[in-house]
Amino acid sequence: MTDIIGVNGKEIKSEKKSKKDFALELLNSIKEKISEGENLESCFILLKIDGQYLRYSTGTDNVMEDIAQLELLKHDLLNRMTEAKI
């Protein structure tokens, strides 16, 4: 089953759609959120396409906040990995 976290923090699960379809939907949703907001503070996007990791980000104003975001993402991924083993 495909697990992808949406912009609202909820998991999107489906066996019918490919990861590529979900990624495109997620990017469209992100685009809408960026357009609706007044001030984008930071953005990190990590993709793995054809075995290669591609990294995209806005400039950084506060390195410690960015590191904290990455630590939260790491924590979330480790929790999901642990839940998948149960």
Secondary structure, 3 states (H helix, E strand, C coil): CEEEECCCCCEEEECCCCHHHHHHHHHHHHHHHHHHCCCCCCCEEEEEECCEEEEEECCCCCHHHHHHHHHHHHHHHHHHHHHHHC
